[in-house]
Amino acid sequence: MHEGRVLGGRYRLETHPGITVVHDIDEDDGLLYLPLADHAARERGRLLGVDHPDTLTARHLVGLALYQLDREMEAVPVIQAVAHARSRVLGQRHADTLDSRHLLATTLYMLGRYAEALPIAAGVTADRQLTLGPEAPATLESRSTLAWTLHMLDRNDEALAAVYDLAATQARVLGNDHARAHRRGDRPGADTAGGLPKPSTPQTPLIVLHP
């Protein structure tokens, strides 16, 4: 038997003996999500070890929660440590490692640390194109991050080439209407461009273990 309840209109908690499972996390509820993720990371580290893949997943979610709360300065060391640990444990091109590396590049971008973000964004883009293909949604997201970072470093010729190449890919994958909107409003330097969107909080359950 377990008990379920809704928090904040978006959360669904299922409480089992020794475990809480949190579903349907929304980025607007980051203040509640962060302590849950932090608790899960600590408990998984204690029970499974700090380098266990499940522990690293929880630590990644701590970094993501901090990022969603606009606490990028705090997020960077967390995400950086997870990216390095995942690269060591899972491999540099593992999907989870690439997720952490991409989040690190995006966080550095948001802090205005473009020179630091660029090699990470370029590396993730190359690795995602190799492992997932150039048209995968995650690859498209990394290609967009790379284009914006190039633009912020005043490497506009490279940025525009990257954006137009991205738009051509999106036209094939998502349709011409989406690609036209991207060229009109999302290219670096466009008046209507709003910069990089924050990545969405993953809609996967967060397991919180109780001692």
Backbone as JSON, one array per atom type, in Angstrom:
{
  "sequence": "MHEGRVLGGRYRLETHPGITVVHDIDEDDGLLYLPLADHAARERGRLLGVDHPDTLTARHLVGLALYQLDREMEAVPVIQAVAHARSRVLGQRHADTLDSRHLLATTLYMLGRYAEALPIAAGVTADRQLTLGPEAPATLESRSTLAWTLHMLDRNDEALAAVYDLAATQARVLGNDHARAHRRGDRPGADTAGGLPKPSTPQTPLIVLHP",
  "N": [[0.85, -1.2, 0.0], [0.37, 2.28, -0.68], [0.55, 5.84, -0.29], [-0.86, 8.59, -2.02], [-0.47, 12.01, -3.01], [-1.13, 15.42, -4.01], [0.93, 18.17, -4.69], [1.07, 21.65, -4.78], [-0.49, 21.75, -7.07], [0.81, 20.5, -9.17], [2.64, 18.54, -8.46], [2.88, 15.07, -7.79], [2.97, 12.97, -5.2], [4.04, 9.81, -4.18], [4.06, 7.75, -1.51], [5.9, 5.2, -0.26], [6.96, 2.44, 1.85], [9.82, 3.7, 3.22], [10.44, 5.15, 0.93], [9.98, 7.92, -1.28], [8.3, 8.89, -4.16], [8.47, 11.26, -6.64], [6.53, 12.79, -9.05], [6.03, 14.44, -12.23], [7.36, 17.0, -12.13], [7.52, 20.5, -12.18], [9.11, 23.38, -13.56], [8.4, 25.77, -12.36], [8.01, 25.11, -9.77], [10.41, 24.97, -8.48], [11.48, 25.68, -5.98], [10.42, 23.84, -4.22], [11.21, 21.5, -5.44], [14.03, 21.52, -5.4], [15.03, 20.96, -2.65], [14.09, 18.33, -2.43], [15.46, 17.01, -4.5], [18.07, 17.42, -3.59], [18.03, 16.01, -1.19], [17.58, 13.43, -2.17], [19.95, 13.06, -3.61], [21.86, 13.07, -1.55], [21.07, 10.85, 0.01], [21.21, 8.77, -1.85], [23.92, 8.86, -2.37], [24.9, 8.05, 0.11], [23.85, 5.46, 0.36], [24.38, 4.14, -2.06], [26.77, 5.01, -3.06], [29.01, 7.62, -4.1], [29.65, 7.77, -6.78], [27.85, 6.24, -8.09], [25.63, 5.61, -10.85], [22.89, 6.32, -10.36], [23.08, 8.03, -8.2], [24.54, 10.1, -9.38], [22.65, 10.95, -11.23], [20.72, 12.1, -9.53], [22.29, 14.16, -8.44], [22.77, 15.65, -10.74], [20.18, 16.6, -11.16], [19.95, 18.28, -8.97], [21.71, 20.34, -9.72], [20.35, 21.18, -12.03], [17.95, 22.09, -10.91], [18.88, 24.27, -9.39], [19.75, 25.87, -11.49], [17.32, 26.36, -12.81], [16.17, 27.97, -10.93], [17.49, 30.31, -11.28], [19.93, 30.43, -10.04], [22.6, 30.33, -10.98], [25.35, 30.64, -10.37], [25.72, 29.01, -8.14], [24.99, 26.65, -9.29], [26.94, 25.95, -11.2], [29.42, 24.67, -10.07], [28.28, 22.31, -9.13], [27.12, 21.08, -11.41], [29.38, 20.88, -13.01], [30.99, 19.11, -11.55], [29.39, 16.81, -11.67], [29.33, 16.37, -14.44], [32.04, 15.76, -14.93], [32.3, 13.46, -13.32], [30.4, 11.74, -14.48], [31.52, 11.49, -17.03], [33.83, 10.08, -16.4], [32.79, 7.73, -15.23], [30.71, 6.78, -16.91], [31.48, 7.36, -19.47], [32.56, 9.67, -22.01], [30.81, 10.18, -24.12], [28.38, 9.15, -23.38], [24.83, 9.32, -23.09], [23.8, 10.51, -20.73], [26.06, 11.8, -19.72], [26.47, 13.66, -21.76], [24.17, 15.19, -21.44], [24.72, 16.47, -18.99], [27.06, 17.88, -19.65], [26.02, 19.57, -21.62], [24.2, 21.08, -20.11], [26.02, 22.35, -18.44], [27.42, 23.97, -20.3], [25.32, 25.65, -21.11], [24.65, 26.89, -18.69], [27.02, 28.3, -18.08], [26.94, 30.02, -20.26], [24.68, 31.57, -19.59], [25.7, 32.94, -17.46], [27.35, 34.68, -18.69], [29.86, 33.79, -19.3], [31.19, 33.23, -21.8], [33.49, 32.45, -23.26], [34.37, 30.25, -21.81], [32.17, 28.61, -22.1], [32.1, 28.02, -24.81], [34.0, 25.92, -25.89], [32.92, 23.7, -24.59], [30.25, 23.64, -25.45], [30.71, 23.29, -28.19], [31.99, 20.8, -28.16], [29.97, 19.11, -27.09], [28.01, 19.38, -29.06], [29.34, 18.22, -31.28], [29.71, 15.59, -30.3], [27.08, 14.77, -29.82], [26.06, 14.9, -32.42], [27.52, 12.83, -33.53], [26.75, 10.58, -32.01], [23.95, 10.65, -31.82], [23.01, 11.74, -34.14], [22.59, 14.41, -36.57], [20.02, 15.46, -36.61], [18.61, 14.9, -34.34], [16.54, 15.83, -31.53], [17.97, 16.62, -29.16], [20.48, 17.15, -30.23], [19.88, 19.29, -31.93], [19.24, 21.21, -30.03], [21.74, 21.56, -28.81], [23.19, 22.53, -30.98], [21.95, 24.99, -31.33], [22.64, 26.27, -28.92], [25.41, 26.43, -29.31], [25.52, 28.15, -31.55], [24.47, 30.56, -30.47], [26.41, 31.08, -28.54], [28.7, 31.52, -30.07], [27.84, 33.85, -31.33], [27.7, 35.65, -29.14], [30.34, 35.96, -28.64], [31.1, 37.57, -30.63], [31.64, 36.32, -32.99], [30.28, 36.38, -35.52], [29.95, 35.63, -38.22], [30.45, 32.89, -38.19], [28.46, 32.21, -36.4], [26.06, 32.91, -37.75], [26.26, 31.21, -39.97], [26.04, 28.77, -38.65], [23.44, 29.02, -37.63], [21.83, 29.21, -39.95], [22.36, 26.76, -41.1], [21.3, 25.18, -39.09], [18.62, 25.98, -39.28], [17.98, 24.93, -41.79], [18.13, 22.22, -41.25], [16.06, 22.03, -39.36], [13.93, 22.66, -41.01], [13.71, 20.37, -42.54], [13.15, 18.51, -40.56], [11.14, 19.57, -38.83], [9.5, 21.12, -40.39], [8.78, 23.74, -42.79], [7.54, 26.11, -41.82], [8.29, 26.32, -39.14], [11.06, 26.57, -39.48], [11.22, 29.02, -40.88], [10.28, 30.77, -38.93], [12.31, 30.48, -37.09], [14.52, 31.56, -38.49], [13.66, 34.16, -38.76], [13.18, 35.17, -36.14], [14.91, 34.03, -34.24], [17.59, 34.06, -34.84], [21.01, 34.86, -34.12], [21.46, 38.22, -33.13], [19.07, 39.15, -34.16], [16.27, 41.37, -33.84], [14.11, 40.41, -32.4], [15.12, 38.35, -30.99], [15.49, 36.38, -28.11], [17.52, 35.2, -26.71], [19.01, 32.25, -25.21], [16.71, 29.7, -24.38], [15.78, 28.41, -21.18], [16.56, 25.04, -20.39], [14.02, 22.55, -20.19], [12.66, 21.18, -17.17], [13.23, 17.79, -16.48], [10.67, 15.34, -16.95], [10.75, 13.05, -15.32], [10.43, 10.53, -12.77], [11.44, 11.37, -9.46], [13.27, 9.78, -7.12], [13.16, 9.56, -3.7], [14.88, 8.44, -1.02], [14.29, 7.21, 2.24], [15.84, 6.96, 5.41]],
  "CA": [[0.0, 0.0, 0.0], [1.08, 3.55, -0.64], [-0.3, 7.02, -0.21], [-0.54, 9.59, -3.03], [-1.03, 13.33, -2.79], [-0.73, 16.43, -4.98], [1.51, 19.37, -4.11], [1.18, 22.81, -5.65], [-1.23, 21.58, -8.29], [1.61, 19.86, -10.2], [3.38, 17.41, -7.95], [2.17, 13.91, -7.26], [3.87, 12.21, -4.34], [3.64, 8.48, -3.76], [4.89, 7.39, -0.37], [6.03, 3.77, 0.03], [7.85, 2.27, 3.0], [11.2, 4.09, 3.0], [10.69, 5.79, -0.37], [9.02, 8.86, -1.84], [8.46, 9.07, -5.6], [7.9, 12.54, -7.05], [6.24, 12.8, -10.47], [5.52, 15.65, -12.89], [7.99, 18.2, -11.59], [7.44, 21.67, -13.05], [10.17, 24.31, -13.22], [7.89, 26.82, -11.5], [8.0, 24.61, -8.41], [11.8, 24.65, -8.16], [11.77, 25.84, -4.56], [10.1, 22.57, -3.57], [11.94, 20.44, -6.11], [15.45, 21.53, -5.04], [15.36, 20.18, -1.45], [13.84, 16.91, -2.69], [16.57, 16.51, -5.29], [19.25, 17.41, -2.75], [17.89, 14.89, -0.25], [17.78, 12.2, -2.93], [21.37, 12.94, -3.93], [22.59, 12.7, -0.34], [20.72, 9.5, 0.41], [21.77, 7.83, -2.82], [25.35, 8.81, -2.14], [25.14, 7.28, 1.32], [23.45, 4.06, 0.19], [24.86, 3.54, -3.29], [28.1, 5.5, -3.38], [28.93, 8.93, -4.74], [29.82, 7.65, -8.23], [26.82, 5.37, -8.69], [24.86, 6.37, -11.83], [21.66, 6.88, -9.8], [23.5, 9.19, -7.4], [24.9, 11.16, -10.32], [21.4, 11.48, -11.78], [20.14, 12.99, -8.53], [23.13, 15.35, -8.35], [22.47, 16.43, -11.95], [18.9, 17.27, -10.94], [20.21, 19.4, -8.07], [22.24, 21.41, -10.55], [19.3, 21.69, -12.9], [17.02, 22.86, -10.09], [19.53, 25.56, -9.1], [19.73, 26.63, -12.74], [15.95, 26.81, -13.04], [15.89, 29.02, -9.95], [18.38, 31.44, -11.58], [21.06, 30.39, -9.11], [23.61, 29.73, -11.85], [26.65, 30.61, -9.72], [25.74, 27.81, -7.32], [24.78, 25.48, -10.14], [28.11, 25.59, -12.0], [30.29, 23.63, -9.51], [27.53, 21.05, -9.03], [27.0, 20.49, -12.75], [30.73, 20.57, -13.48], [31.43, 17.88, -10.87], [28.62, 15.69, -12.22], [29.79, 16.12, -15.81], [33.32, 15.07, -14.84], [32.08, 12.12, -12.77], [29.72, 10.92, -15.5], [32.49, 11.19, -18.09], [34.73, 9.06, -15.88], [32.08, 6.5, -14.9], [29.86, 6.32, -18.0], [32.09, 7.65, -20.76], [32.34, 11.05, -22.42], [29.72, 10.29, -25.08], [27.14, 8.59, -22.86], [23.75, 10.32, -23.16], [23.7, 11.25, -19.46], [27.21, 12.7, -19.67], [26.21, 14.76, -22.69], [23.16, 16.06, -20.82], [25.39, 17.31, -17.99], [27.95, 18.8, -20.35], [25.19, 20.59, -22.27], [23.69, 21.96, -19.06], [27.14, 23.17, -18.0], [27.65, 24.99, -21.32], [24.22, 26.61, -21.07], [24.76, 27.66, -17.45], [28.12, 29.24, -18.27], [26.43, 31.03, -21.18], [23.78, 32.45, -18.87], [26.54, 33.77, -16.58], [28.19, 35.53, -19.51], [31.19, 33.19, -19.39], [31.06, 32.67, -23.15], [34.72, 31.79, -23.68], [34.38, 28.94, -21.16], [31.06, 27.82, -22.62], [32.25, 27.67, -26.23], [34.53, 24.59, -26.19], [32.01, 22.67, -24.08], [29.12, 23.59, -26.38], [31.18, 22.7, -29.44], [32.23, 19.38, -27.94], [28.7, 18.41, -26.94], [27.39, 19.35, -30.38], [30.03, 17.22, -32.09], [29.46, 14.25, -29.76], [25.67, 14.42, -30.05], [25.89, 14.61, -33.84], [28.13, 11.53, -33.78], [26.04, 9.48, -31.35], [22.49, 10.74, -32.01], [22.69, 12.23, -35.48], [22.43, 15.88, -36.59], [18.62, 15.89, -36.57], [17.98, 14.55, -33.06], [16.17, 17.03, -30.77], [19.04, 17.05, -28.26], [21.53, 17.72, -31.07], [19.41, 20.61, -32.37], [19.37, 22.11, -28.88], [23.16, 21.88, -28.65], [23.6, 23.37, -32.1], [21.45, 26.33, -31.04], [23.5, 26.82, -27.87], [26.7, 26.76, -29.92], [25.36, 29.34, -32.39], [24.32, 31.72, -29.61], [27.68, 31.36, -27.88], [29.53, 32.15, -31.1], [27.34, 35.22, -31.52], [28.06, 36.49, -28.01], [31.78, 36.19, -28.72], [31.28, 38.38, -31.83], [32.04, 35.48, -34.13], [28.95, 36.39, -36.12], [29.92, 34.88, -39.47], [30.29, 31.48, -37.81], [27.15, 32.05, -35.76], [25.01, 32.93, -38.78], [26.36, 29.97, -40.74], [25.49, 27.7, -37.8], [21.98, 29.2, -37.52], [21.18, 28.87, -41.21], [22.46, 25.31, -41.22], [20.32, 24.65, -38.15], [17.28, 26.22, -39.84], [17.77, 23.98, -42.88], [17.83, 20.93, -40.62], [14.73, 22.11, -38.77], [12.95, 22.63, -42.09], [13.53, 18.96, -42.9], [12.63, 17.73, -39.44], [9.97, 20.17, -38.19], [8.65, 21.81, -41.37], [9.25, 25.05, -43.23], [7.01, 27.2, -41.0], [9.16, 26.42, -37.96], [12.36, 27.08, -39.9], [11.1, 30.44, -41.19], [10.18, 31.49, -37.66], [13.64, 30.48, -36.48], [15.37, 32.5, -39.2], [13.16, 35.52, -38.56], [13.18, 35.66, -34.77], [15.82, 33.39, -33.3], [18.99, 34.08, -35.23], [21.78, 35.83, -33.34], [21.42, 39.59, -33.61], [17.72, 39.57, -34.57], [15.64, 42.24, -32.84], [13.15, 39.68, -31.56], [15.77, 37.22, -30.34], [15.47, 36.48, -26.66], [18.58, 34.43, -26.1], [18.78, 30.83, -25.02], [15.7, 29.32, -23.39], [16.24, 27.46, -20.17], [16.07, 23.7, -20.68], [12.9, 22.16, -19.34], [12.93, 20.2, -16.12], [12.8, 16.48, -16.96], [9.45, 14.83, -16.35], [11.0, 11.7, -14.83], [10.24, 10.48, -11.33], [12.58, 11.58, -8.55], [13.14, 8.85, -6.01], [13.76, 10.04, -2.44], [14.96, 7.33, -0.06], [14.28, 7.59, 3.65], [16.59, 5.98, 6.23]],
  "C": [[0.88, 1.24, 0.0], [0.07, 4.68, -0.68], [0.11, 8.02, -1.29], [-1.18, 10.92, -2.68], [-0.44, 14.3, -3.8], [-0.2, 17.64, -4.24], [1.53, 20.48, -5.14], [0.48, 22.67, -6.97], [-0.48, 20.81, -9.37], [2.31, 18.59, -9.73], [2.43, 16.28, -7.58], [3.18, 13.11, -6.46], [3.25, 10.86, -4.03], [4.59, 8.05, -2.67], [4.79, 5.89, -0.12], [6.89, 3.63, 1.28], [9.3, 2.63, 2.63], [11.49, 4.85, 1.73], [9.6, 6.81, -0.66], [9.32, 9.01, -3.31], [7.74, 10.33, -6.01], [7.75, 12.54, -8.56], [5.89, 14.22, -10.94], [6.04, 16.93, -12.27], [7.87, 19.32, -12.61], [8.49, 22.68, -12.6], [9.7, 25.43, -12.31], [7.89, 26.41, -10.04], [9.42, 24.28, -7.93], [12.13, 24.76, -6.69], [11.44, 24.58, -3.77], [10.96, 21.45, -4.14], [13.39, 20.36, -5.63], [15.74, 20.73, -3.77], [15.1, 18.68, -1.62], [14.99, 16.3, -3.47], [17.84, 16.42, -4.44], [19.21, 16.25, -1.77], [18.14, 13.57, -0.96], [19.25, 11.98, -3.24], [22.18, 12.49, -2.71], [22.32, 11.26, 0.07], [21.27, 8.47, -0.56], [23.28, 7.72, -2.65], [25.71, 7.95, -0.94], [24.9, 5.79, 1.09], [24.12, 3.37, -0.99], [26.31, 3.9, -3.62], [28.02, 6.76, -4.24], [29.04, 8.85, -6.26], [28.81, 6.71, -8.87], [26.0, 6.19, -9.68], [23.58, 6.99, -11.29], [21.97, 8.09, -8.91], [23.83, 10.37, -8.3], [23.66, 11.77, -10.97], [20.76, 12.46, -10.8], [20.96, 14.27, -8.39], [22.95, 16.25, -9.57], [21.19, 17.23, -11.77], [19.03, 18.41, -9.93], [20.75, 20.59, -8.86], [21.2, 22.02, -11.45], [18.3, 22.53, -12.13], [17.59, 24.23, -9.75], [19.49, 26.46, -10.34], [18.33, 27.19, -13.01], [15.54, 27.92, -12.09], [16.77, 30.25, -10.14], [19.52, 31.55, -10.58], [22.26, 29.74, -9.82], [24.98, 29.63, -11.19], [26.79, 29.37, -8.84], [25.66, 26.55, -8.16], [26.07, 25.01, -10.81], [28.98, 24.51, -11.33], [29.59, 22.28, -9.37], [27.5, 20.35, -10.38], [28.37, 20.06, -13.27], [31.23, 19.27, -12.85], [30.69, 16.66, -11.41], [29.08, 15.35, -13.63], [31.12, 15.35, -15.8], [33.14, 13.63, -14.33], [31.4, 11.22, -13.79], [30.66, 10.56, -16.64], [33.41, 10.07, -17.66], [34.02, 7.71, -15.72], [31.36, 5.91, -16.12], [30.51, 6.47, -19.38], [31.68, 9.03, -21.25], [31.13, 11.21, -23.33], [28.44, 9.59, -24.64], [26.09, 9.69, -22.84], [23.64, 11.14, -21.89], [24.86, 12.24, -19.31], [26.98, 13.91, -20.57], [25.16, 15.72, -22.15], [23.82, 17.0, -19.81], [26.33, 18.31, -18.63], [27.17, 19.92, -21.03], [24.65, 21.58, -21.24], [24.8, 22.87, -18.54], [27.41, 24.29, -19.0], [26.57, 26.07, -21.26], [24.28, 27.48, -19.82], [25.88, 28.69, -17.55], [27.7, 30.37, -19.22], [25.58, 32.04, -20.43], [24.54, 33.37, -17.9], [27.42, 34.73, -17.36], [29.62, 35.02, -19.65], [31.3, 32.45, -20.72], [32.31, 31.93, -23.59], [34.85, 30.4, -23.05], [33.31, 28.03, -21.73], [31.34, 27.26, -24.01], [32.83, 26.27, -26.46], [33.65, 23.46, -25.68], [30.83, 22.52, -25.04], [29.52, 22.95, -27.7], [31.41, 21.2, -29.3], [30.96, 18.57, -27.81], [28.0, 18.3, -28.29], [28.01, 18.27, -31.25], [29.71, 15.8, -31.61], [28.01, 13.84, -29.96], [25.41, 14.15, -31.54], [26.44, 13.22, -34.17], [27.27, 10.4, -33.22], [24.54, 9.46, -31.63], [22.09, 11.11, -33.43], [22.4, 13.72, -35.44], [21.0, 16.36, -36.44], [17.91, 15.52, -35.28], [17.65, 15.81, -32.28], [17.28, 17.53, -29.85], [20.18, 17.69, -29.05], [21.14, 19.12, -31.54], [19.54, 21.63, -31.25], [20.83, 22.53, -28.68], [23.67, 22.77, -29.77], [23.13, 24.81, -31.9], [22.31, 27.01, -29.97], [24.85, 27.25, -28.44], [26.59, 28.03, -30.76], [25.25, 30.6, -31.55], [25.64, 32.09, -28.93], [28.66, 32.01, -28.85], [29.13, 33.6, -31.3], [27.8, 36.13, -30.38], [29.56, 36.76, -27.94], [32.14, 37.0, -29.98], [31.86, 37.59, -33.0], [30.79, 35.26, -34.98], [28.88, 35.65, -37.44], [29.72, 33.39, -39.18], [28.91, 31.24, -37.19], [26.03, 31.99, -36.79], [25.06, 31.68, -39.64], [25.76, 28.8, -39.96], [23.98, 27.78, -37.73], [21.29, 28.8, -38.81], [21.26, 27.38, -41.49], [21.45, 24.62, -40.3], [18.91, 24.81, -38.7], [16.98, 25.25, -40.97], [17.44, 22.6, -42.34], [16.43, 20.93, -40.03], [13.65, 22.08, -39.84], [12.67, 21.19, -42.51], [12.8, 18.2, -41.8], [11.28, 18.23, -38.95], [9.04, 20.89, -39.15], [9.13, 23.21, -41.63], [8.75, 26.19, -42.36], [7.87, 27.41, -39.77], [10.5, 27.01, -38.35], [12.31, 28.56, -40.23], [11.03, 31.26, -39.93], [11.55, 31.56, -36.99], [14.54, 31.51, -37.16], [14.96, 33.94, -38.9], [13.4, 36.02, -37.13], [14.24, 35.13, -33.85], [17.27, 33.42, -33.74], [19.75, 35.09, -34.36], [21.73, 37.21, -33.96], [20.04, 40.05, -34.04], [17.07, 40.38, -33.46], [14.74, 41.47, -31.89], [13.8, 38.53, -30.81], [15.81, 37.43, -28.84], [16.56, 35.72, -25.97], [18.19, 32.98, -25.93], [17.65, 30.58, -24.04], [16.31, 28.38, -22.37], [15.71, 26.07, -20.52], [14.97, 23.31, -19.7], [13.33, 21.15, -18.31], [12.42, 18.85, -16.58], [11.58, 15.97, -16.21], [9.62, 13.37, -15.93], [10.84, 11.68, -13.33], [11.54, 10.72, -10.59], [12.35, 10.7, -7.34], [13.87, 9.41, -4.8], [13.71, 8.89, -1.45], [14.98, 7.88, 1.35], [15.03, 6.54, 4.45], [15.64, 5.17, 7.1]]
}
